[in-house]
Amino acid sequence: MANLYTIENLLQGKEYRSRTLSGEIITAEKNNSYVYGSDTQAYLCLIRTPNSLHDKYRVVAVKMGDE
């Protein structure tokens, strides 16, 4: 039997990096409030930073499809 993964599960534990924040993705949930294009889905991610007492939220766009 094959393992079944969701995008949320695959994002958790990954490193997040931007110009203003870097840390580990703790949780991810699909968010339809943000639209980046017809072939992407937006996920609201909670980022845990090593140098801060407070976790931060960021929206991550995930490209769907083969290309």
Secondary structure, 3 states (H helix, E strand, C coil): CCCCCCHHHHHCCCEEECCCCEEEEEEEEECCCCCCCCCEEEEEEEEECCCCCCCEEEEEEEECCCC
